[in-house]
Amino acid sequence: MFFVYNLVQTRPVMTDYMAVECLEKLQHIKDSYDHEFYVELWVSALTGLAEECGRVDGVGHTLLWKSFVLVKLPSLIEKLENKKPKIVPLIDETKYNCHECVLNQLFGYKGLINACNLPVEGADISVDILKACLSRKLVRREFIERQLLIILNHHLSELEYGEIDGVNAVGFTGSILEDPSKEIIDHLVSAAITGFLHQESRIETILKLMSEWGAKLEITPLAILCRSIMKFPTLLDIIHLYQRPSEFILPLEQLCNTWITSETESLQSLLRDYENFGVVFLFLINTIDRYEFHKNLKDVLRDEEGFCYKWLIQSGSAYDINSLDPKKAMIVQHWTRRLSTGQEISEDLIRVTSPIDLIELSPTIFKQALSNIGGTDELEVAAVANFETLLSGFTYFLKPHMSYALVGICQWLCDDILFKGKSSISANVLNKLVIEDTFPNSIIKLVGNKLSSILDIISENDNLPNVEDTETKTVRSKIDSSMSNPAWITTKYPAEKLYYRFKIMFKSIVYGGRQKISSIYEIFLAENYDINNTIFSAEYDYHTGGEGGLVNNNFIDEFKINPSWLGSHHLDIELFRKCLEINGSRIFVDLIVEEVLSAGKKGMGIRAGMYSAPELGASLFTLPICYTWNEYLHSTTLIKIFFMDFLPIILEKKIDMYTQSYALGIMTLFILMMTKKENQDNFGVGNITNMMIDISNSIGDGTNDIIMMDDIIDTSIEEKMVDDKIGNNEDKVRETTVIDDFVKYVLSIFEQKPKEEKIFQNGNGNGKIYHAKDNEIKLINGPAKGFIDGLLMHKDMKMMIPKLDELIKDNLNFV
């Protein structure tokens, strides 16, 4: 389940190559037959879809989950099957092959299937799954016909079978290149969202068009395509379900960095091109902001010296006019003078100011213009008239051919309000711009969070400027109405409540299984009140102190009123990610360990304690939920902290029950199996996955400290083979693996070190000397013995870690 939800909710998504290898390891760890493993995959995916279908505000992400169920998952299963030994196809039509058995069992989950069918669509998800599997050749046509008779009581037509096989699929690329009209582009985008059978090919068409138009700097058709996609933001989620960000963003970056205008264009044509450039630029920035790609910008943008990269790392910066080159200084001076005096912006000034110049220099223009009318303090009476004139000039930036520059302008105004005290001029300018009807919603979505923070500061801090309450409310209302993205993307979890949310989310997954979100509240109540319940009795209470240890009523009331406050799904990757980013790796590890130990107290008879909690903990450690250049949030850091700072002291001093150490052993087993390196002769993804997970801070010149995902994937297998043959001694010395850390920091505490012999003389004075060895109980024979038992649950562990086998042989009484 964690694997499935992570693929849908995390951006950038891991590549198919890595996902298939992850599935291989998961199946090997679980020691599952193909049939039961595939059923579990399908059920996990349908659970997410059913949850989304049950949400009132989840229409957009229903399509995303459907894309995963009907396109991504069958594709991954097909690729996983291609890596398995080939099986002779069945000739007997009365017998089912593996995938036919899987679907036959899957369709028996009637409640789950029905929950995935939206009444307004009138379609049956079972039929779509059958078509998807037939298109991948996972099932046979005869099986489809039998199932359709059961589900629909009729057969598919030959035309429908032709569409499944791709014979009747409609091609788009050629026709759009010949006639890139708005109508045909909109049709392509619409078909890519709802046409699941050929969704991958249509998205590939979209990427090809973007690549071709971006390379040729054809701004008009590319702007039409960007506008069309922005009408259906879910398509962005779907595209990033299949493609790496760099593949999608590269043509946009290329155009924004290099586009220039023609000197022979008419003014009307020029302004239209400026507006189209703004559409492409804002589309690029919105995409980076939507998925927080700024956290690893080097992995998304290719040209670190280009305009896009430089602007993103210093957007909103205003420069001293003396530091600018002569041309840019001249542009700033001309714009400042015309805005301050209320003059029209001349055609010559428009032509000399490229969109790139306007984006880069607009904060400086605003800074210079505001400084010319009295600084940053309260306006003097004599300056009011000039200020009104300037405000009128600033509204020129609301025009479509200039509005894209408002991103940097708003950021600078917010910074000016924040850092310069009583900046009533900047505050007034910001409010006047935002409340204008023509202020673009696309800009608010980019700077809305920052605007809201500034409004909060203005309203709470008396030292900052007084802004009219009605005006502030109008601005806040406009921001709130525009920031209406899906909750699982935009929800910001307050740090003080993350602790509670994490614990309840963890418990709901462990004990609730695939129950709906509404059941989480019941679990929470049981955790706090039902002390006699063997499953939910709490050893960690959510108390605010006071007489009798009162429960945190504010937390309960908020959750009771709105259970979805916890998250959009009962397994919400975004919540876990925010908890890691805000609280840091050490607290994150502590929370996981605490919950696993809590579940371990339930006893061997409770699957949640012995397996569900350890599996979820291992998933949070090994499957990446944060793609960032901050090494302290990477999986390798979490695992190292767990092995170095938590496991040894817990096993030696804090384990009270065998079942607790057993749960830790199961979690450690999963971690080791998911991160182990393959045989050096087997240059598969096992190595690549480990390279990604084992990201470490390699001290060097600082230019290549951390290996990111794109760099790993772009490294060819042949190059790795050559590197291995040559052998880099420095890398071998520097390299540490997860298993090395485990042996060094964890297994070593179980080794029985020889004790000094105590020598004393017999009290009867006969002069005989007696030797007595310290009879201290070994750690391996105490409650921590469950840890070793948990590790040994998989047959490969002794072979994978020879030191473990030696440890067991050294303790002959170990059973």
N, C-alpha and C positions, 0 to 999 in steps of 0.2 A: 504493500500500500504506500509506503513512504517513497519508494522508487517511482511509482506511478504519479503520485501527487507532486513529487519534486519535478518531474519532467514537465508537467502542465503549468506549475506555478512559478518556477524559477527561470529567470532570464539572465544571461544567455543559457539556453538549454544545452545539455551535453550532446555531443555528436552521436549519430547512430552507431558509429564504430565503437565508441566508449560505452554507449548504452547496451549494446549487444554483449560486450564483454562483462559488463556489470550483471546482466541477466544470467550469463553463464556461471558466474561466481555464486550468485544467489541460489541458483538451482543446485549447484554442487554443495553449498553449505547446508541447504535444507535436505539434500539427498532425496530429491523428489523425482518421481517419474514424470515424463513429458506431459502426460495427460493431466495429472493433478496440478502441475506447475502452471500450465496454460490456463486451466480453469481459475486458479487463484489470480492470475494476471487479469483475465477478463472481468472477474467479479470486482476486483479492486478498481478497475477503470469505470465499470458501470456504476459503482458506488458513488464515485465523484460526479458522474453525469446525473445520477438520480438526485443527489444533493443540490446540484445546480438547477435542475428542473423544478425542484420544490421551492426555490427562492423567488420571491416576487420581483426582485430587482436583478435577477441573474440571467436575463435573456441573452445578453452579449456573450457571457462566458458559457452559456449552454452550447453555443456554436463552437467555442474553443474545445470544450470537453467532447462534443460530438466528433470534431476533427481528430481528436486523439483516439477515440474509440474506433472510428470507422476508417481512419487513414494511418495514423502514426503507429498504433499498436499492431495492426496486421502487418505493416511494413517491418517492424522490429521482429515479429515472430517469424516472418518469411526469412529475414536475414539470419536469425538464430538457427532456423532449420537448415539453411544452406551451409552452416558450419558443422552440422552433425553428419555422421555417416549416412550415406544414401541408403534408402530403403526401397526395395522393389515395389512398384505401385500395385495396389490391389486390383485384381481382375474380377473377382466375385462382387457383383453389385449388391449383394445382400449383406455384406460385411462393411463395417465402418472403419475408416482409417483414423489416425490419432485425432486430427482436428475435427473430424465429423463427430467423434465421441465427445470431444470437448464441447462443441456447440450443442449437441444433444443434451448433455448435462446442464449446460449454461441456461438453456431455454426452460429448464425445470424450475429456475428461480423466478417464478411468476411475479411475485411481489416486486422484485428488483427490476424486472423487465418492464412491468407496467409503470413503475415510478419514473422510467426514462422516456416514456411516451407523453409528449405534450398534447393535451386535448385539442389545442387550436390547430395543430399540424395535421392531425388525422392519419399520421403515419405510424408504422410499427418498427421499432428499433431492431427487432429480430430480422426483419426482411433486409434492412440496410446492412446488418452484420453479415448475413448470408451473401449478399452481393459483394461486399468488401472482401470476404474470404475467397469467393469464387474468382474475383479479379486477380488475386494473388496465387491462384492455383493451390490453395490450401485444402479446398474441398472439391468434390466432383459435381458435375451438373446433375447427375442422377440424384444425389443427396439433396441438392437444392430443390429439385422438383418435388421430392417426397415431403420436404419440410414446408414448402409453400402450399401444398395441398392441405397440410394440417393447419397452417396459420391463416392463409387467405382463401383456401378452397379453390384456387385456380393457378395456372402456370404463367410464367413470364412469356412474353412474345419474343419472336426471333429478333425484333428490333431492339428490345430491352437487353437481350443477351448480347447483341452486337455492341450496344453501348458499354456493357460490362467489360467486354473483351477489348474495347478501344477502337473497334472498327468504325463506329459511327460518331466518334468523338469529334468535336468541332475544333478546328485549328484557329488560332487568333493572331499569331505573331506577324505573318505576312500581311494580312489585311490591315492591321493596325499601323504597320510601318508605312504602307501605301497611303492610308487615310487615317491619321491619328485624330479622329474626331472625338468630341466629348461623349457622344452617344455610344460608340463602340467601346471606348475605354471604360465607361460606366458599366456596360454590359459585361465586360471581362471581369471587373472587380466584383460585381454582384455574383457572377457565376463561380468565382473563386471562393466565395464565402459559403454558399449553400450547395454547390455541386461536389459532393464528397468523393464520388467515384474518380473524378479527374482533377481533384483539387491540387495535387502535387504538380501536375503538368501545367496547370493554369498559373500557379504561383511561380513556377519556373519561367513561364512566359512573361509575367510581370517583371521578374528580375532581369530577364534578357532585354526587355524594353528599357528599363531604367539604365542598364549598363550601356546600351547603344546610344540612347539619347544623352546620357551623361558624358560619354566619351566624345560625342560630336558637339557638345555644348548646345544642344537643341532645347532651349529653355521653355518654349511654349508647350509642346506635348508632355514634357516631364512635369510641368506645373499642373497640367490637366490631370495627370495620373496621381500626383500627390494630393490634389484637392479631392479626387474621388476616393482615395484610400482614407483620407481624414474624415470623410462622412461615415466610414465604417471602421472605427478604431479597432474593432475585434479582429479585423483582417491583419493588423500589425501583430497581434498575439499569435495568430495562426501562422503567419509567415515565419515568425521567430521560433515556432515549434519545429520547423523543418530546416531553417538556415541559420548559420552563424551571423552575428551582427555585422561583421566586417563585409560580408558578401552583399548585404543589403545596403549598407551605408556608404560603401566605397564610391559608387557613381555619383551620389549626392555630394559627398565631400569633394570629389574631383571637380565637379561643375562649380561649386561655391568657391573653390580656391582659385579657379582659372578663368571664370567667365568674364568677358569684356563686351562692351557695347560697340555698335557700329556708329561711326561719326556721321554717316549719311542718313541715319534714321530721322523720321519726323519726330516732333516732340510727343505727339500722341502715341506713336509706336514705341518711343523710348520709355515713356511712363508705364506703358503696358508691360514692357520687358522688365522694368524695375519691380513692378508688382509681382510678376511671375517669379522673378528671382527671390523676392520675399517669401513667396509661398514655398518654394523649394527649401530655402534656408530655415524657415520656421518648422517645416516638416522634419528636417534633419535634427534640429534642436529638440523638438517635441519627442522624437523617437529616443534620443539619448536620455532625456529627462524622464520619460515614461518608465524606462527600465533601469534607471540609475546607472547607465553605462559610464558616467563620469568617474565611477569608482575604479575603473580600469580602462581609462581613456586610450592608453597606448595599445590596448588590445583591440580597439574598435576603429580608431582613426589611423590611417597609414602614414600621413605626412605631418611629422611633428613640427616642420617649419612652415606649414601652410596656414592660411588665414583661420580656418575652422578650429584647428587645434589650439592656436595661440589665443583666439578670442574666448574659447571655452574655459581656459584656465585663468583668464583675467577679465571676464566679462564685467561690465559695469565700472571699469576703471576710467577715471578722468585724468588727463595728463596736463602737466605744466606746458603752456603754449611755447615756451622757449626750448623745450626738449623735443619738439616736433620738427620734422624736416620742413623746408620752406614751403613746399606745395601744400602740405597738410595744415601748416600754421596759417597760410593764406585762406584755406577753405574755412577754418574755424573763425577767423576774423570776419570774413564776409557774411557767414551765417549769423554770427553773433550780432553784427551791426544791423542786419535786415530784420532780425527777430525783435531787437530792442526798439527799433524805430517804427515798426509796423509796416515796413516796405514789403512789396511782393517779392517772392523768390524768383529771380530771373531765370530765363531759359539757359543762359550761359552758366550760371552757378549750378543748375541742375545737371547740366552735361558734364561739368568738370568734377562733380561729386559722384563717384561711382557708388553703387550699393555697399560695397565693402568699406569704402571710406566713410560712408554715412553711419554704418553700424559701429565702426571703430571709434569715430570722432564725436558721435552725438552726445555722450556723457560730458565730454570736454566742452562742447558747445553750450550745453545747459549750465555747466559750472561757470563758464565765462559770462554768460548772459545774466545769471543771477548775481554774480559778484559785482556787476556794473550798476546795480540799483540799490546798494546799501548793505552788502555783506549777507550774513546769515542770521542776523538778529531780527527783532520785530521791525516791521516796515514803518518807516517814518511817514508822516502825512504827505510830505512833498514827493515821496517815492510811490505813493499809491497809484497815481495815474500811469507812471512808467510800468509798474507791475501789471496793471490791467492790460496795457498794450503788449507786454511780454507774454502774458497768458494767452492772449489772442494769437500771438505768433506761434506759441508752442503747440496750439491745436493743429497747426499745419502738419505735425508729425502723425496725426490721426488719419491722414489721407492714405489710401491703399498702397500707393507707390512708395510710402515712407514708414508705414506703421510697424514694419518688422524691426526698426531701430528702437522701438519702445522697450524691448527686453533690457537692453543695457541701460537705457535712461531710467527706467523704474528701479533697477538694482542700485544705480548710483544715488537716486533720490532717497531710497531706503537707508543706504549706508550713511548719507549725509544727516538724515534725521537721527540715526542711531548714535553716531560718533561726535556730532557737533552740538549737542545740547539743544538749546531753544532754537531749532531751525524751522521757525514757523513758515518761512518762505517756501522751503522744500516741501513741507507738509501740505501747504495750501496748493502748491503746484501738483503734487501727486494726487491729492483728492480731486482737484478740478479735472485732471486728465481722465482718471478712472471713471468718474460719474458721467462722462460724456457718452451719449448713446452709441457713438461710432468707435468707442474704445474696443478693440478686437477681443473676443473671448479666448482666442488662441494665445494671446499675450497673458491674459489673466491665469490661464492654466499653467503657464511657465513660471510666473512670478507670484502666484496667488498665496503660496505658503509664506513667502517672505513678507508680502503685504499684510497678511493676517497677523504675523508676529509683530510688525511695526505698529499696527493698530492696537494690539494688546498692550504694547509698551506705552503708547501715547495715552491710552485710557487709564493705565495703572500708575504711571510715573508723573507726579505733579511737576517735576523739573523740566519735563519735555513740553512742547507747545500745546496750547489749548486749541483744539479744533472743535468746530460746532458739532454737537452730539448728533443732530439730524444728518449732517453731511457724513459723519463717520459711519453711522448706521446704514446709510445708502451705499457707501463703498463696501462695507462688510457684507451687506445683502447681495450685492452684485458679485462679489468674490465667491460667496457660498453657492450661489446659483450656477456659477460657471465651473466650479471645482466639483463636478458631479461624476467623477470617474468611479469605476467599480471599487467597492470597499477593500477588496483584498489587495489592491494596488496602492490606494491613497491613505488607508487608515494609518494614523500615527499613534502608536501605543505609548501612553504616558509611562515614563520610567518607573514611577512609584507603583504602578499596577502590573507591570510586566511580570513581576515575581508571581503574583496570584494567577495571572492568565497562563503562564507557563505551566504551573503545577496542575491547574485544572485541565488544561489541554492535554497534558501528558497522561493524567489519570483517566480522562474520558476515552482516550485512544486505547489505553491498556485494559481498562475494565469494561468499557462500553462497546468495544469492537467496532462494528459498522452502524451503530445506532445513530439516529438523527441528532442534530445539535440540541433540540429541545430536551433530550434526555441528559445532557451534561449538567443541567441545573439540578436534576434529581440526584445525580452522582455527587455533586457538590454538597447538597444537603446531607446525604448519607455520610459523606466524609466528615462532616462537622458534628452531626447529632447522633447517628446510629452507632454508638460505641460497641454494641453487641454484635454487629454484623461482621462476619469473619472476613468478608472481602473488602468492605469499605471503611472499617474502623481506622481512625486516624491516629497516627503518632506525631503528625505535624499539624498543629492547630493554627488557624488563622485568627489570632486574637489581637485585640487592641488594648488589652489590659483591663483594669477595673475589677470590680467584684465578680468573682467566679470566672473571669476570663471571657468577656463578652466577645461574640463573633463580630468581625468587621461588617457592621450593618450597611455602610455605604456601598461596600463591594457587593453584598448580597442583593441590595435593593436595585442597584444598577443592572446586575445580571438578571434579576427576576423580571425587570421591565423589558429588557432587550437581550435575550440570550445570545443573539448573533453578535453582541458586543465582544464576545470572546474571539470571534473570527468568522470568516465566511464559510469555512468548512470545519468539521470537527478535527480534521488534520490540516492545519493551516501553516504552510511552510513560511509564509510571511511573518507570522507571529514569532516563530522560532528564530528567524533571521534577525528580526528587530531586537529580540532578546540578546542575541549574540553580539550585535553591533553596539548596542547601548550599554549593556552590562559588562562586556568584555569576555574573553575566553575563559578566564579562571572561574568567574561566577557561573558562567554557562556550564562548564564541566561539573562544578559543584552541584548545580541544580539537577543535572542528569543523574549523577551518582546518588544523590539523596533520594530521588524517586525510585531508582533501581533497588536500593537498600530497603526502602519502604515497602515496595512490592515483594521483596524477598522474604519479609517477615510473615507473609500470608501462608507459607508452607508449601510443601511439594505437591499437594493436591490441587493447587490453583495455577492454571496455565499462565494467567496474567503475570504472576510473580516470577515464575521460573523461565518464561520464554518471551511473552509480549513486551514486558518492560525492558529486558536486556536487548531484544531485537530493535526496539525503537531507539534505545540509547546508542547502540552501535550504528544505526542509520544516521543519527545526528552527528556522530563522530566521523563517519567515513564518506557519506554522500554529500558533495559540496552544496551548501545552501547560500554561500557568499562567494561571488566572483569579484575579487578586489585585490588591489596591490598591497593591501595591509596584511602582511604575513601572519600577524597575530590572530587573524580570523580564519586562517586556512585549516584544513583538516589535519595536516601534519602537526600543527601547533597544539590543537585540541588533544590529539592522541599522545603527544609527548608529555603534556601537562598531566594527563590521566595516568600515564605509566610512571612518571617521575615523582609527582607530588601527591597523588591521591591513593593509588592502589597499594603501595608498600605500607603506608601508615595505617590505612584502613584494615588491611589483612593482619597486620601485626597487633593493632591495639583497639580497633573499633568494631570488630566483628563479634556479635553475640550468638549468632545462630548459623548452623551449617547451611541453611537455605539461603541466607544472605550472601555468603561467599560463593555458593553455587550459582546464584544469579549473576554475580560479578564474573564468574568463570565463563558463563554462557556469552555474556556481552563481550568479554575479551576474545573468546573464540571467534565470534563474528568479525570483530575488528581485524584480527590477524588474518583470517581467511579472505576478507575483502581487500586487504592491502598487500597481500603477499606478492612477491615477484615470481614470475614464471621462470622455467628453466632457461638458461642463457642461450640454448640452442633453439628456443621457441620464441621467435621475435614477434610476439603478438601484442594485443592491447593490454595484456597483463602488465607488461613493462610500462606501457604508455600511461595506463591508469595509475600505476604506482608513482610514475614521474610526476603526474599531476598532484597526487595526494601528498607526495613527499617533497612538496615545494619547500625549500629551505633558503635561508638568507646566506647566499654565498658571498663572502666578503671579497670584493675586488675593486674595480674602478668605479663602482656605483652605477654603471650604465646598464648592467644586465643582472641585477641582483636576484630577480625572481622570474622563474619560467612561467609564462602564462599559457592559457589553453591553446590559443592559436599557434604559438611557437611550438608547442609539443606536437600538435597535429600536423603542422607543416614539415616536421622533421621526417624524412623518408626512412623506411625500414633499411634500405641499403646503406644510408649514411650511418645508422646506428650499428649495423653489422661491421662496417669499416672501423668505427670508433672502438667497438668492442675488441676487434682484432688487434688494432694498434695498441689500445690500452693506455689510458691517461692516468698515470700514477697519482698525480695530484688529486684528480677527481675520486680515485679509489680511496685515498686517505681521508678525503673530506666527506665522502658519502656515508650516511648512516641510514639504516632501514628501520622500519617499525619493529621488525623481529629483533634486531640488535638491541634496541631500546628496551624491549620487553624482557629479553634475557638478562640484560645488565641491571635493570632497576627493579624488576618484579621477581623473576625466578630466583635471583640470588638470595632473597630473604628466606627461601625455603631450604637453602643449603645448611646442613648441620655442621657448624665449625667445631673443630676439636676443642674440648674444654681442658683447662689446666687440672692436673691431678692434685688432689688434696692429700698431704702426708701428715700422719699423726701417730703418736706412740700409744701402745696399749696401756691402759690405766693400771694394770696389775703389776707394771714394772718389770715385765719379763724381757723388755728390750726389743720385742718384735715390732717391725714397722709395717703399717697397713696402708694400702693405696685404695682410695675411693674416688670414683668418677662422678662428676656432676650428673645427677639424675634428672635434669631439666627436661620437661616434655617438649618434644619437637613441635614447631609450628605446623608442620604438615599433618600431625596427628590431632590437631585441635579443630576448632570450628572452621578454620581456614582450609581444612581438607576439602570442603565442598568446591573451592575454587579450582583445585586440580581435577576433581571429578567433572566439573563443568567443561574444562578444556578438553578432556578426554572423550567428550560426547561425539567428536568427529574422528573418524579413523585415520585421517591424514595428519593429525597434530603431532604424533610422535616422529613421523618422518620429516615433517616440516620444521620441527624444532628438536633436534637431537638432544639438546640439553634437558628437555623435558623427560625424554626416555631415560637418560642417565639419572635424573633425580628420582624417578620411580624405582629404578633398579637399586639405587642406594638405600632405599627405604623398603626393606623386604616385607615389613608388616603392612605396607600400603596395599589396599584391596581396590 
